[in-house]
Amino acid sequence: MASRNGIIFEDFFPAMVEKLGADGFMKELCNGFRVLMDGEKGAITFESLKRNAELLGLQDMSDDELMCMLREGDLDGDGALNQMEFCTLMFRLSPDLMTTSRKWLVETLVSEM
């Protein structure tokens, strides 16, 4: 559990992967994307993120902070998050998943030598 600016963050993703398996976890990430996305645009926009911020426990975040979150994951620069950008961002925000992913990568590379 980590605390930054009064926000307490506990990374449940590794436990979710363990419980649901990789496919189940990805399905849940995709469900989260659908909850947050703008139905007409098929992407998470600033407006849809702001509208759904309370679902994430982010109701106290300023517009600038929400926009910064959106920009962090916006890899193609279109001002919105598609499903792949959202999933990539979620992985990047999970320190434990990133550590585990690196471990798997190293193990795979070593086994291929």
C-alpha positions as a printed Julia matrix, in Angstrom:
113×3 Matrix{Float64}:
   0.0     0.0     0.0
   1.37    3.42   -0.93
   0.26    6.93   -0.07
   0.79    9.95   -2.29
  -0.8    13.34   -1.66
  -3.23   11.76    0.82
  -4.39    9.17   -1.73
  -3.88    5.62   -0.53
  -3.09    3.16   -3.3
  -3.18   -0.58   -2.82
  -2.29   -2.66   -5.85
  -4.82   -5.48   -6.13
  -3.91   -6.4    -9.71
  -1.47   -9.23   -8.83
  -4.09  -10.85   -6.58
  -6.68  -10.47   -9.34
  -4.37  -12.13  -11.88
  -3.74  -14.97   -9.45
  -7.45  -15.46   -8.76
  -8.86  -14.86  -12.26
  -5.97  -16.03  -14.42
  -4.52  -13.9   -17.2
  -7.56  -14.2   -19.49
 -10.02  -13.42  -16.7
  -7.96  -10.44  -15.6
  -7.84   -9.03  -19.13
 -11.61   -9.49  -19.38
 -12.04   -7.45  -16.18
  -9.74   -4.71  -17.5
 -11.86   -4.57  -20.65
 -15.01   -4.36  -18.53
 -13.46   -1.43  -16.65
 -12.71    0.26  -19.94
 -16.33   -0.11  -21.06
 -17.58    1.39  -17.79
 -15.4     4.48  -18.26
 -15.68    5.0   -22.0
 -17.86    7.4   -23.9
 -20.33    5.09  -25.63
 -20.57    7.21  -28.77
 -16.81    7.64  -29.22
 -15.77    4.17  -28.08
 -12.95    5.68  -26.03
 -12.34    7.19  -22.6
 -12.53   10.94  -23.04
 -11.91   13.68  -20.51
 -15.68   14.11  -20.19
 -16.36   10.4   -19.64
 -13.49   10.16  -17.14
 -14.77   13.19  -15.25
 -18.33   11.83  -15.28
 -17.17    8.46  -13.91
 -14.43    9.69  -11.54
 -16.53    8.86   -8.49
 -16.67    5.19   -9.54
 -12.88    5.19   -9.26
 -12.79    7.07   -5.97
 -11.31   10.07   -7.78
 -14.1    12.57   -7.18
 -11.69   14.93   -5.37
  -9.27   15.17   -8.29
  -9.09   18.44  -10.15
  -9.73   18.75  -13.87
  -5.98   19.26  -14.38
  -5.18   16.02  -12.51
  -7.77   14.07  -14.53
  -6.4    15.53  -17.77
  -2.88   14.56  -16.7
  -4.06   10.97  -16.13
  -5.62   10.93  -19.57
  -2.48   12.32  -21.21
  -0.32    9.75  -19.41
  -2.0     6.92  -21.27
  -2.75    8.67  -24.57
  -0.09    7.05  -26.73
  -1.43    8.19  -30.11
  -2.09   11.79  -29.05
  -5.78   11.86  -29.97
  -6.89   13.16  -26.56
  -8.68    9.94  -25.57
  -7.83    6.41  -24.45
  -8.72    3.46  -26.62
  -8.94    0.02  -25.05
  -5.3    -0.88  -25.71
  -4.03    2.43  -24.27
  -6.22    1.94  -21.18
  -4.97   -1.61  -20.57
  -1.36   -0.54  -21.12
  -1.78    2.33  -18.66
  -3.31    0.03  -16.05
  -0.33   -2.32  -16.33
   2.1     0.59  -16.07
   0.35    1.88  -12.95
   0.68   -1.47  -11.18
   4.19   -1.68   -9.71
   3.75   -5.33   -8.75
   2.53   -6.35  -12.21
   5.42   -4.5   -13.84
   7.91   -6.29  -11.57
   6.31   -9.65  -12.31
   6.23   -8.89  -16.05
   9.93   -8.04  -16.03
  10.65  -11.27  -14.15
   8.72  -13.3   -16.76
  10.53  -11.5   -19.58
  13.95  -12.23  -18.07
  13.01  -15.88  -17.45
  11.8   -16.22  -21.05
  14.95  -14.61  -22.46
  17.22  -16.78  -20.33
  15.36  -19.95  -21.3
  15.73  -19.11  -25.0
  19.53  -18.74  -24.75
